[in-house]
Amino acid sequence: MSAYSRTLTLSSAATFLGLSLLALWAPQAVAEPGNAQSQAEQGEKIAEQICTTCHRVPDEGGAPVGPEFSTLAERRDWTARQLQQILDNEQHEEAVPASKLQLEAVASYLNQLQ
């Protein structure tokens, strides 16, 4: 086996491993915009996956570090932009990055909580 093919094989293995780990770590994909119910359901799943590190999500538990989602839901006018601004604050510096679609789904979830 040449040094080139050994390097290519190691590189391919590293890429595969990295993508596999990312798939396990990354939040689930989000439903297409327009279907508010499925978007809110996806937002709930995303919140359970990445927000319970610090926030308590109804019926799912979580760490009581930050405000509970039921408290956050009292605002009832959440947008993806507002959530991104909050995530950009120093207190969320260790938060898992989220896409705009994921933040829209979480905002939809927060807005439908009662």
MOPAC internal coordinates of N, CA, C and O (Angstrom, degrees):
PM7 1SCF
backbone

  N    0.0000 0     0.00 0     0.00 0    0    0    0
  C    1.4587 1     0.00 0     0.00 0    1    0    0
  C    1.5199 1   107.58 1     0.00 0    2    1    0
  O    1.2310 1   120.71 1   -51.32 1    3    2    1
  N    1.3113 1   116.26 1   128.68 1    3    2    1
  C    1.4642 1   119.90 1  -178.90 1    5    3    2
  C    1.5264 1   110.12 1   -76.77 1    6    5    3
  O    1.2310 1   121.75 1   -18.07 1    7    6    5
  N    1.3210 1   114.25 1   161.93 1    7    6    5
  C    1.4722 1   119.44 1   178.30 1    9    7    6
  C    1.5171 1   110.41 1   -61.01 1   10    9    7
  O    1.2310 1   120.47 1   143.82 1   11   10    9
  N    1.3408 1   116.70 1   -36.18 1   11   10    9
  C    1.4709 1   120.75 1   179.73 1   13   11   10
  C    1.5253 1   111.08 1   -63.91 1   14   13   11
  O    1.2310 1   119.99 1   131.89 1   15   14   13
  N    1.3366 1   117.62 1   -48.11 1   15   14   13
  C    1.4621 1   119.74 1  -177.85 1   17   15   14
  C    1.5279 1   111.20 1   -69.80 1   18   17   15
  O    1.2310 1   120.27 1   146.78 1   19   18   17
  N    1.3523 1   117.08 1   -33.22 1   19   18   17
  C    1.4662 1   119.87 1   176.80 1   21   19   18
  C    1.5272 1   109.52 1   -65.42 1   22   21   19
  O    1.2310 1   119.80 1   138.44 1   23   22   21
  N    1.3427 1   117.99 1   -41.56 1   23   22   21
  C    1.4610 1   122.42 1   178.08 1   25   23   22
  C    1.5120 1   110.39 1   -64.43 1   26   25   23
  O    1.2310 1   120.46 1   136.91 1   27   26   25
  N    1.3295 1   116.72 1   -43.09 1   27   26   25
  C    1.4526 1   121.05 1   179.11 1   29   27   26
  C    1.5241 1   110.51 1   -62.46 1   30   29   27
  O    1.2310 1   120.36 1   138.38 1   31   30   29
  N    1.3248 1   116.91 1   -41.62 1   31   30   29
  C    1.4562 1   121.06 1   179.24 1   33   31   30
  C    1.5287 1   110.82 1   -65.28 1   34   33   31
  O    1.2310 1   119.74 1   135.56 1   35   34   33
  N    1.3127 1   118.10 1   -44.44 1   35   34   33
  C    1.4643 1   121.39 1   177.82 1   37   35   34
  C    1.5203 1   110.91 1   -63.91 1   38   37   35
  O    1.2310 1   120.96 1   139.44 1   39   38   37
  N    1.3284 1   115.77 1   -40.56 1   39   38   37
  C    1.4591 1   119.93 1   178.40 1   41   39   38
  C    1.5192 1   110.86 1   -64.02 1   42   41   39
  O    1.2310 1   120.37 1   136.51 1   43   42   41
  N    1.3212 1   116.90 1   -43.49 1   43   42   41
  C    1.4669 1   121.03 1   179.05 1   45   43   42
  C    1.5228 1   110.79 1   -63.48 1   46   45   43
  O    1.2310 1   120.59 1   138.22 1   47   46   45
  N    1.3252 1   116.48 1   -41.78 1   47   46   45
  C    1.4641 1   120.25 1   179.26 1   49   47   46
  C    1.5228 1   110.93 1   -64.28 1   50   49   47
  O    1.2310 1   120.42 1   138.32 1   51   50   49
  N    1.3235 1   116.80 1   -41.68 1   51   50   49
  C    1.4675 1   120.75 1   179.36 1   53   51   50
  C    1.5224 1   110.37 1   -64.87 1   54   53   51
  O    1.2310 1   120.43 1   138.70 1   55   54   53
  N    1.3185 1   116.78 1   -41.30 1   55   54   53
  C    1.4661 1   120.76 1   178.75 1   57   55   54
  C    1.5195 1   110.23 1   -63.21 1   58   57   55
  O    1.2310 1   120.45 1   133.62 1   59   58   57
  N    1.3302 1   116.74 1   -46.38 1   59   58   57
  C    1.4609 1   120.85 1   179.76 1   61   59   58
  C    1.5246 1   110.75 1   -60.57 1   62   61   59
  O    1.2310 1   120.51 1   133.99 1   63   62   61
  N    1.3244 1   116.63 1   -46.01 1   63   62   61
  C    1.4607 1   120.58 1   179.55 1   65   63   62
  C    1.5241 1   110.96 1   -61.75 1   66   65   63
  O    1.2310 1   120.51 1   135.74 1   67   66   65
  N    1.3210 1   116.62 1   -44.26 1   67   66   65
  C    1.4596 1   120.76 1   179.52 1   69   67   66
  C    1.5123 1   112.10 1   -61.17 1   70   69   67
  O    1.2310 1   120.19 1   134.93 1   71   70   69
  N    1.3321 1   117.24 1   -45.07 1   71   70   69
  C    1.4677 1   120.82 1   179.61 1   73   71   70
  C    1.5236 1   111.08 1   -67.46 1   74   73   71
  O    1.2310 1   120.34 1   143.83 1   75   74   73
  N    1.3274 1   116.96 1   -36.17 1   75   74   73
  C    1.4634 1   120.15 1   178.07 1   77   75   74
  C    1.5209 1   110.88 1   -64.42 1   78   77   75
  O    1.2310 1   120.56 1   135.21 1   79   78   77
  N    1.3240 1   116.54 1   -44.79 1   79   78   77
  C    1.4659 1   120.15 1   178.97 1   81   79   78
  C    1.5140 1   111.33 1   -65.80 1   82   81   79
  O    1.2310 1   120.31 1   141.26 1   83   82   81
  N    1.3411 1   117.01 1   -38.74 1   83   82   81
  C    1.4568 1   120.35 1   178.08 1   85   83   82
  C    1.5147 1   110.73 1   -62.27 1   86   85   83
  O    1.2310 1   120.27 1   139.41 1   87   86   85
  N    1.3220 1   117.09 1   -40.59 1   87   86   85
  C    1.4653 1   120.67 1   179.51 1   89   87   86
  C    1.5199 1   111.29 1   -62.73 1   90   89   87
  O    1.2310 1   120.26 1   144.53 1   91   90   89
  N    1.3181 1   117.10 1   -35.47 1   91   90   89
  C    1.4649 1   120.19 1   178.26 1   93   91   90
  C    1.5195 1   112.04 1   -74.31 1   94   93   91
  O    1.2310 1   120.59 1   145.59 1   95   94   93
  N    1.3310 1   116.48 1   -34.41 1   95   94   93
  C    1.4537 1   121.66 1  -174.54 1   97   95   94
  C    1.5222 1   112.63 1   -85.17 1   98   97   95
  O    1.2310 1   119.87 1   142.17 1   99   98   97
  N    1.3136 1   117.86 1   -37.83 1   99   98   97
  C    1.4619 1   122.27 1  -172.18 1  101   99   98
  C    1.5228 1   110.95 1   -68.34 1  102  101   99
  O    1.2310 1   120.46 1   -36.11 1  103  102  101
  N    1.3280 1   116.72 1   143.89 1  103  102  101
  C    1.4588 1   119.89 1   174.99 1  105  103  102
  C    1.5151 1   111.00 1   -61.31 1  106  105  103
  O    1.2310 1   120.76 1   -24.62 1  107  106  105
  N    1.3099 1   116.15 1   155.38 1  107  106  105
  C    1.4566 1   120.89 1  -179.29 1  109  107  106
  C    1.5260 1   111.16 1   -61.92 1  110  109  107
  O    1.2310 1   121.47 1   -23.04 1  111  110  109
  N    1.3087 1   114.78 1   156.96 1  111  110  109
  C    1.4632 1   120.41 1   175.40 1  113  111  110
  C    1.5190 1   108.84 1   -64.12 1  114  113  111
  O    1.2310 1   120.91 1   -18.37 1  115  114  113
  N    1.2938 1   115.87 1   161.63 1  115  114  113
  C    1.4481 1   121.11 1  -174.65 1  117  115  114
  C    1.5204 1   110.37 1  -109.28 1  118  117  115
  O    1.2310 1   120.68 1   -32.45 1  119  118  117
  N    1.3144 1   116.31 1   147.55 1  119  118  117
  C    1.4540 1   121.61 1   176.08 1  121  119  118
  C    1.5177 1   110.00 1   -61.06 1  122  121  119
  O    1.2310 1   121.24 1   -26.93 1  123  122  121
  N    1.3052 1   115.24 1   153.07 1  123  122  121
  C    1.4590 1   120.08 1   179.09 1  125  123  122
  C    1.5272 1   110.14 1   -60.98 1  126  125  123
  O    1.2310 1   119.93 1   -36.41 1  127  126  125
  N    1.3504 1   117.73 1   143.59 1  127  126  125
  C    1.4575 1   120.49 1   176.88 1  129  127  126
  C    1.5278 1   110.51 1   -59.51 1  130  129  127
  O    1.2310 1   120.54 1   -30.18 1  131  130  129
  N    1.2905 1   116.58 1   149.82 1  131  130  129
  C    1.4532 1   120.49 1   177.12 1  133  131  130
  C    1.5166 1   112.21 1   116.40 1  134  133  131
  O    1.2310 1   119.61 1   146.12 1  135  134  133
  N    1.3084 1   118.36 1   -33.88 1  135  134  133
  C    1.4491 1   121.99 1   178.44 1  137  135  134
  C    1.5244 1   107.31 1   -99.96 1  138  137  135
  O    1.2310 1   120.89 1   -86.79 1  139  138  137
  N    1.3215 1   115.90 1    93.21 1  139  138  137
  C    1.4651 1   121.40 1  -172.71 1  141  139  138
  C    1.5199 1   112.78 1   -59.74 1  142  141  139
  O    1.2310 1   120.11 1   140.14 1  143  142  141
  N    1.3453 1   117.39 1   -39.86 1  143  142  141
  C    1.4668 1   119.91 1  -177.99 1  145  143  142
  C    1.5229 1   111.12 1   -64.90 1  146  145  143
  O    1.2310 1   120.37 1   130.51 1  147  146  145
  N    1.3283 1   116.91 1   -49.49 1  147  146  145
  C    1.4648 1   118.20 1  -179.05 1  149  147  146
  C    1.5233 1   110.83 1   -68.89 1  150  149  147
  O    1.2310 1   120.15 1   149.47 1  151  150  149
  N    1.3237 1   117.32 1   -30.53 1  151  150  149
  C    1.4590 1   120.36 1   177.20 1  153  151  150
  C    1.5367 1   109.63 1   -65.69 1  154  153  151
  O    1.2310 1   120.29 1   137.05 1  155  154  153
  N    1.3139 1   117.06 1   -42.95 1  155  154  153
  C    1.4694 1   120.66 1   177.74 1  157  155  154
  C    1.5204 1   111.01 1   -65.15 1  158  157  155
  O    1.2310 1   120.03 1   141.72 1  159  158  157
  N    1.3394 1   117.55 1   -38.28 1  159  158  157
  C    1.4572 1   120.98 1   177.60 1  161  159  158
  C    1.5265 1   110.54 1   -63.99 1  162  161  159
  O    1.2310 1   120.26 1   137.93 1  163  162  161
  N    1.3136 1   117.11 1   -42.07 1  163  162  161
  C    1.4595 1   120.85 1   176.56 1  165  163  162
  C    1.5226 1   109.97 1   -64.65 1  166  165  163
  O    1.2310 1   120.51 1   140.30 1  167  166  165
  N    1.3338 1   116.63 1   -39.70 1  167  166  165
  C    1.4562 1   120.79 1   177.94 1  169  167  166
  C    1.5223 1   111.90 1   -60.66 1  170  169  167
  O    1.2310 1   120.82 1   142.25 1  171  170  169
  N    1.3210 1   116.04 1   -37.75 1  171  170  169
  C    1.4622 1   120.25 1   176.94 1  173  171  170
  C    1.5315 1   110.32 1   -64.23 1  174  173  171
  O    1.2310 1   120.13 1   136.58 1  175  174  173
  N    1.3166 1   117.35 1   -43.42 1  175  174  173
  C    1.4719 1   121.20 1   179.32 1  177  175  174
  C    1.5293 1   110.40 1   -63.54 1  178  177  175
  O    1.2310 1   120.47 1   137.47 1  179  178  177
  N    1.3129 1   116.71 1   -42.53 1  179  178  177
  C    1.4655 1   120.79 1   179.19 1  181  179  178
  C    1.5267 1   109.75 1   -63.91 1  182  181  179
  O    1.2310 1   120.68 1   135.95 1  183  182  181
  N    1.3259 1   116.31 1   -44.05 1  183  182  181
  C    1.4714 1   120.37 1   178.62 1  185  183  182
  C    1.5222 1   110.76 1   -60.10 1  186  185  183
  O    1.2310 1   120.43 1   138.03 1  187  186  185
  N    1.3327 1   116.78 1   -41.97 1  187  186  185
  C    1.4673 1   120.75 1   178.53 1  189  187  186
  C    1.5256 1   110.59 1   -63.39 1  190  189  187
  O    1.2310 1   120.44 1   143.31 1  191  190  189
  N    1.3321 1   116.77 1   -36.69 1  191  190  189
  C    1.4628 1   120.73 1  -176.45 1  193  191  190
  C    1.5189 1   112.99 1   -75.90 1  194  193  191
  O    1.2310 1   120.19 1   136.88 1  195  194  193
  N    1.3251 1   117.25 1   -43.12 1  195  194  193
  C    1.4664 1   117.84 1  -170.56 1  197  195  194
  C    1.5190 1   115.25 1  -116.64 1  198  197  195
  O    1.2310 1   119.59 1   160.76 1  199  198  197
  N    1.3096 1   118.38 1   -19.24 1  199  198  197
  C    1.4660 1   119.45 1  -174.61 1  201  199  198
  C    1.5259 1   113.05 1   -94.10 1  202  201  199
  O    1.2310 1   120.39 1   158.99 1  203  202  201
  N    1.3396 1   116.86 1   -21.01 1  203  202  201
  C    1.4626 1   119.53 1  -176.11 1  205  203  202
  C    1.5224 1   112.79 1   -71.95 1  206  205  203
  O    1.2310 1   120.21 1   177.48 1  207  206  205
  N    1.3184 1   117.20 1    -2.52 1  207  206  205
  C    1.4585 1   119.85 1   172.89 1  209  207  206
  C    1.5228 1   109.08 1   -61.69 1  210  209  207
  O    1.2310 1   120.82 1   145.25 1  211  210  209
  N    1.3284 1   116.05 1   -34.75 1  211  210  209
  C    1.4658 1   120.57 1  -177.13 1  213  211  210
  C    1.5290 1   114.15 1  -126.61 1  214  213  211
  O    1.2310 1   120.21 1   155.45 1  215  214  213
  N    1.3195 1   117.20 1   -24.55 1  215  214  213
  C    1.4687 1   120.86 1  -174.95 1  217  215  214
  C    1.5178 1   110.52 1  -112.84 1  218  217  215
  O    1.2310 1   121.39 1   -33.56 1  219  218  217
  N    1.3178 1   114.95 1   146.44 1  219  218  217
  C    1.4587 1   120.77 1   176.08 1  221  219  218
  C    1.5302 1   107.63 1   -88.99 1  222  221  219
  O    1.2310 1   121.42 1   -56.27 1  223  222  221
  N    1.3344 1   114.89 1   123.73 1  223  222  221
  C    1.4577 1   121.82 1   178.54 1  225  223  222
  C    1.5264 1   107.02 1  -100.75 1  226  225  223
  O    1.2310 1   119.53 1   -46.59 1  227  226  225
  N    1.3535 1   118.50 1   133.41 1  227  226  225
  C    1.4682 1   120.42 1  -177.56 1  229  227  226
  C    1.5270 1   112.26 1   -51.09 1  230  229  227
  O    1.2310 1   120.71 1   -46.29 1  231  230  229
  N    1.3059 1   116.24 1   133.71 1  231  230  229
  C    1.4593 1   125.24 1   177.01 1  233  231  230
  C    1.5259 1   114.06 1    65.48 1  234  233  231
  O    1.2310 1   119.44 1  -173.91 1  235  234  233
  N    1.3075 1   118.67 1     6.09 1  235  234  233
  C    1.4624 1   120.53 1  -178.09 1  237  235  234
  C    1.5234 1   112.07 1  -124.77 1  238  237  235
  O    1.2310 1   119.83 1   172.72 1  239  238  237
  N    1.2942 1   117.93 1    -7.28 1  239  238  237
  C    1.4586 1   120.23 1  -178.54 1  241  239  238
  C    1.5181 1   111.26 1    77.58 1  242  241  239
  O    1.2310 1   121.21 1    25.73 1  243  242  241
  N    1.2832 1   115.29 1  -154.27 1  243  242  241
  C    1.4573 1   120.93 1  -177.33 1  245  243  242
  C    1.5104 1   109.98 1   125.81 1  246  245  243
  O    1.2310 1   121.18 1    -7.54 1  247  246  245
  N    1.3006 1   115.35 1   172.46 1  247  246  245
  C    1.4608 1   121.27 1  -178.49 1  249  247  246
  C    1.5255 1   110.52 1   -82.76 1  250  249  247
  O    1.2310 1   119.82 1   -43.35 1  251  250  249
  N    1.3087 1   117.95 1   136.65 1  251  250  249
  C    1.4629 1   120.89 1  -179.53 1  253  251  250
  C    1.5311 1   112.76 1   -86.67 1  254  253  251
  O    1.2310 1   120.12 1  -134.82 1  255  254  253
  N    1.3177 1   117.37 1    45.18 1  255  254  253
  C    1.4651 1   120.84 1   179.61 1  257  255  254
  C    1.5238 1   110.13 1   -83.83 1  258  257  255
  O    1.2310 1   120.55 1   126.60 1  259  258  257
  N    1.3194 1   116.55 1   -53.40 1  259  258  257
  C    1.4699 1   121.90 1  -179.90 1  261  259  258
  C    1.5159 1   110.09 1   -99.00 1  262  261  259
  O    1.2310 1   120.89 1    -0.76 1  263  262  261
  N    1.3269 1   115.91 1   179.24 1  263  262  261
  C    1.4723 1   119.61 1   179.29 1  265  263  262
  C    1.5305 1   111.66 1   -59.64 1  266  265  263
  O    1.2310 1   121.06 1   -34.43 1  267  266  265
  N    1.3243 1   115.58 1   145.57 1  267  266  265
  C    1.4596 1   120.19 1   175.60 1  269  267  266
  C    1.5252 1   109.19 1   -68.55 1  270  269  267
  O    1.2310 1   120.59 1   -27.65 1  271  270  269
  N    1.3268 1   116.48 1   152.35 1  271  270  269
  C    1.4570 1   120.18 1  -179.40 1  273  271  270
  C    1.5273 1   111.92 1   -61.95 1  274  273  271
  O    1.2310 1   119.80 1   148.17 1  275  274  273
  N    1.3232 1   117.99 1   -31.83 1  275  274  273
  C    1.4633 1   119.64 1   178.52 1  277  275  274
  C    1.5243 1   110.40 1   -64.15 1  278  277  275
  O    1.2310 1   120.13 1   146.22 1  279  278  277
  N    1.3179 1   117.36 1   -33.78 1  279  278  277
  C    1.4695 1   121.32 1   176.39 1  281  279  278
  C    1.5239 1   110.07 1   -71.54 1  282  281  279
  O    1.2310 1   120.67 1   136.09 1  283  282  281
  N    1.3207 1   116.33 1   -43.91 1  283  282  281
  C    1.4732 1   120.07 1   178.43 1  285  283  282
  C    1.5287 1   110.98 1   -62.59 1  286  285  283
  O    1.2310 1   120.81 1   146.44 1  287  286  285
  N    1.3381 1   116.05 1   -33.56 1  287  286  285
  C    1.4607 1   120.52 1  -176.90 1  289  287  286
  C    1.5259 1   112.72 1   -69.22 1  290  289  287
  O    1.2310 1   119.78 1   161.57 1  291  290  289
  N    1.3176 1   118.03 1   -18.43 1  291  290  289
  C    1.4610 1   120.33 1  -179.99 1  293  291  290
  C    1.5242 1   111.69 1   -60.17 1  294  293  291
  O    1.2310 1   120.50 1   155.14 1  295  294  293
  N    1.3219 1   116.64 1   -24.86 1  295  294  293
  C    1.4638 1   121.04 1   179.99 1  297  295  294
  C    1.5275 1   111.42 1   -67.08 1  298  297  295
  O    1.2310 1   119.38 1   137.92 1  299  298  297
  N    1.3208 1   118.79 1   -42.08 1  299  298  297
  C    1.4577 1   127.20 1   172.50 1  301  299  298
  C    1.5296 1   115.54 1    59.37 1  302  301  299
  O    1.2310 1   119.47 1  -156.17 1  303  302  301
  N    1.2919 1   118.61 1    23.83 1  303  302  301
  C    1.4721 1   119.65 1   175.10 1  305  303  302
  C    1.5274 1   110.13 1  -141.87 1  306  305  303
  O    1.2310 1   120.53 1  -142.28 1  307  306  305
  N    1.3028 1   116.60 1    37.72 1  307  306  305
  C    1.4508 1   121.47 1  -176.24 1  309  307  306
  C    1.5196 1   111.72 1   -70.36 1  310  309  307
  O    1.2310 1   120.98 1   -35.57 1  311  310  309
  N    1.3353 1   115.73 1   144.43 1  311  310  309
  C    1.4600 1   122.33 1   173.54 1  313  311  310
  C    1.5280 1   108.03 1  -129.01 1  314  313  311
  O    1.2310 1   120.98 1   -18.11 1  315  314  313
  N    1.3163 1   115.72 1   161.89 1  315  314  313
  C    1.4638 1   120.37 1   177.27 1  317  315  314
  C    1.5269 1   110.26 1   -60.36 1  318  317  315
  O    1.2310 1   120.60 1   141.96 1  319  318  317
  N    1.3204 1   116.47 1   -38.04 1  319  318  317
  C    1.4675 1   120.20 1  -179.26 1  321  319  318
  C    1.5346 1   110.95 1   -63.08 1  322  321  319
  O    1.2310 1   120.28 1   136.46 1  323  322  321
  N    1.3260 1   117.07 1   -43.54 1  323  322  321
  C    1.4627 1   119.94 1   178.59 1  325  323  322
  C    1.5178 1   111.37 1   -62.75 1  326  325  323
  O    1.2310 1   120.53 1   138.44 1  327  326  325
  N    1.3301 1   116.59 1   -41.56 1  327  326  325
  C    1.4606 1   119.92 1   178.51 1  329  327  326
  C    1.5286 1   110.70 1   -64.59 1  330  329  327
  O    1.2310 1   120.16 1   140.30 1  331  330  329
  N    1.3361 1   117.30 1   -39.70 1  331  330  329
  C    1.4627 1   119.98 1   178.62 1  333  331  330
  C    1.5252 1   110.64 1   -63.73 1  334  333  331
  O    1.2310 1   120.14 1   139.86 1  335  334  333
  N    1.3344 1   117.33 1   -40.14 1  335  334  333
  C    1.4616 1   120.66 1   178.25 1  337  335  334
  C    1.5297 1   110.56 1   -61.89 1  338  337  335
  O    1.2310 1   120.53 1   140.60 1  339  338  337
  N    1.3090 1   116.59 1   -39.40 1  339  338  337
  C    1.4593 1   120.65 1   178.26 1  341  339  338
  C    1.5268 1   110.03 1   -67.02 1  342  341  339
  O    1.2310 1   120.41 1   136.74 1  343  342  341
  N    1.3279 1   116.82 1   -43.26 1  343  342  341
  C    1.4690 1   120.56 1   179.34 1  345  343  342
  C    1.5194 1   112.04 1   -65.18 1  346  345  343
  O    1.2310 1   120.23 1   154.67 1  347  346  345
  N    1.3240 1   117.16 1   -25.33 1  347  346  345
  C    1.4611 1   121.30 1   178.94 1  349  347  346
  C    1.5290 1   112.38 1   -77.19 1  350  349  347
  O    1.2310 1   119.88 1   167.46 1  351  350  349
  N    1.3411 1   117.83 1   -12.54 1  351  350  349
  C    1.4597 1   121.37 1   178.41 1  353  351  350
  C    1.5243 1   110.55 1   -69.72 1  354  353  351
  O    1.2310 1   121.27 1   -24.62 1  355  354  353
  N    1.3064 1   115.18 1   155.38 1  355  354  353
  C    1.4649 1   122.30 1  -179.16 1  357  355  354
  C    1.5251 1   112.67 1   -56.34 1  358  357  355
  O    1.2310 1   119.79 1   144.73 1  359  358  357
  N    1.3227 1   118.01 1   -35.27 1  359  358  357
  C    1.4624 1   120.82 1  -177.72 1  361  359  358
  C    1.5245 1   112.38 1   -64.92 1  362  361  359
  O    1.2310 1   120.11 1   160.89 1  363  362  361
  N    1.3240 1   117.40 1   -19.11 1  363  362  361
  C    1.4602 1   121.75 1   179.48 1  365  363  362
  C    1.5241 1   112.58 1  -108.75 1  366  365  363
  O    1.2310 1   120.04 1  -159.42 1  367  366  365
  N    1.3343 1   117.53 1    20.58 1  367  366  365
  C    1.4575 1   120.03 1  -175.03 1  369  367  366
  C    1.5266 1   113.22 1   -61.51 1  370  369  367
  O    1.2310 1   119.50 1   157.91 1  371  370  369
  N    1.3051 1   118.56 1   -22.09 1  371  370  369
  C    1.4597 1   121.55 1   179.60 1  373  371  370
  C    1.5190 1   112.21 1  -100.77 1  374  373  371
  O    1.2310 1   119.92 1  -172.33 1  375  374  373
  N    1.3337 1   117.76 1     7.67 1  375  374  373
  C    1.4594 1   121.41 1  -179.33 1  377  375  374
  C    1.5271 1   110.45 1   -69.28 1  378  377  375
  O    1.2310 1   121.24 1   -29.76 1  379  378  377
  N    1.3062 1   115.23 1   150.24 1  379  378  377
  C    1.4602 1   121.38 1   176.74 1  381  379  378
  C    1.5259 1   108.04 1   -69.29 1  382  381  379
  O    1.2310 1   119.75 1   -48.75 1  383  382  381
  N    1.3250 1   118.08 1   131.25 1  383  382  381
  C    1.4690 1   119.64 1   178.79 1  385  383  382
  C    1.5254 1   110.63 1   -62.20 1  386  385  383
  O    1.2310 1   120.80 1   -33.41 1  387  386  385
  N    1.3035 1   116.08 1   146.59 1  387  386  385
  C    1.4629 1   121.21 1   179.92 1  389  387  386
  C    1.5260 1   109.09 1  -132.62 1  390  389  387
  O    1.2310 1   121.11 1   -33.28 1  391  390  389
  N    1.3139 1   115.47 1   146.72 1  391  390  389
  C    1.4611 1   120.52 1   178.28 1  393  391  390
  C    1.5260 1   109.54 1   -79.44 1  394  393  391
  O    1.2310 1   120.99 1   -11.29 1  395  394  393
  N    1.3200 1   115.71 1   168.71 1  395  394  393
  C    1.4616 1   120.29 1   178.62 1  397  395  394
  C    1.5310 1   110.44 1   -61.48 1  398  397  395
  O    1.2310 1   120.12 1   138.74 1  399  398  397
  N    1.3307 1   117.37 1   -41.26 1  399  398  397
  C    1.4704 1   120.10 1   178.67 1  401  399  398
  C    1.5262 1   111.47 1   -63.17 1  402  401  399
  O    1.2310 1   120.32 1   140.93 1  403  402  401
  N    1.3180 1   116.99 1   -39.07 1  403  402  401
  C    1.4569 1   120.15 1   178.04 1  405  403  402
  C    1.5253 1   110.88 1   -66.08 1  406  405  403
  O    1.2310 1   120.72 1   138.42 1  407  406  405
  N    1.3305 1   116.22 1   -41.58 1  407  406  405
  C    1.4698 1   119.43 1   178.29 1  409  407  406
  C    1.5218 1   111.16 1   -66.46 1  410  409  407
  O    1.2310 1   120.05 1   143.36 1  411  410  409
  N    1.3318 1   117.50 1   -36.64 1  411  410  409
  C    1.4690 1   120.03 1   175.86 1  413  411  410
  C    1.5190 1   110.50 1   -62.76 1  414  413  411
  O    1.2310 1   120.43 1   140.99 1  415  414  413
  N    1.3199 1   116.78 1   -39.01 1  415  414  413
  C    1.4618 1   120.35 1   178.69 1  417  415  414
  C    1.5222 1   111.20 1   -66.59 1  418  417  415
  O    1.2310 1   119.90 1   136.84 1  419  418  417
  N    1.3327 1   117.81 1   -43.16 1  419  418  417
  C    1.4646 1   120.81 1   178.37 1  421  419  418
  C    1.5291 1   109.74 1   -64.61 1  422  421  419
  O    1.2310 1   120.03 1   139.88 1  423  422  421
  N    1.3280 1   117.55 1   -40.12 1  423  422  421
  C    1.4708 1   120.65 1   177.20 1  425  423  422
  C    1.5296 1   109.79 1   -61.68 1  426  425  423
  O    1.2310 1   120.18 1   137.63 1  427  426  425
  N    1.3125 1   117.26 1   -42.37 1  427  426  425
  C    1.4588 1   121.58 1   178.22 1  429  427  426
  C    1.5346 1   110.44 1   -61.71 1  430  429  427
  O    1.2310 1   120.65 1   137.46 1  431  430  429
  N    1.3191 1   116.35 1   -42.54 1  431  430  429
  C    1.4590 1   121.42 1   177.22 1  433  431  430
  C    1.5279 1   111.01 1   -61.30 1  434  433  431
  O    1.2310 1   120.35 1   131.52 1  435  434  433
  N    1.3207 1   116.93 1   -48.48 1  435  434  433
  C    1.4693 1   120.84 1   179.49 1  437  435  434
  C    1.5272 1   110.74 1   -59.75 1  438  437  435
  O    1.2310 1   120.62 1   138.81 1  439  438  437
  N    1.3264 1   116.43 1   -41.19 1  439  438  437
  C    1.4667 1   120.87 1  -177.11 1  441  439  438
  C    1.5217 1   112.58 1   -68.35 1  442  441  439
  O    1.2310 1   119.86 1   155.54 1  443  442  441
  N    1.3206 1   117.87 1   -24.46 1  443  442  441
  C    1.4752 1   118.53 1  -179.45 1  445  443  442
  C    1.5230 1   113.41 1   -96.30 1  446  445  443
  O    1.2310 1   120.03 1   172.54 1  447  446  445
  N    1.3409 1   117.55 1    -7.46 1  447  446  445
  C    1.4635 1   119.80 1   176.77 1  449  447  446
  C    1.5199 1   110.58 1   -66.21 1  450  449  447
  O    1.2310 1   120.68 1   -33.99 1  451  450  449
  N    1.3096 1   116.31 1   146.01 1  451  450  449
  C    1.4738 1   119.01 1   178.34 1  453  451  450
  C    1.4892 1   110.57 1  -120.41 1  454  453  451
  O    1.2310 1   120.10 1   180.00 1  455  454  453

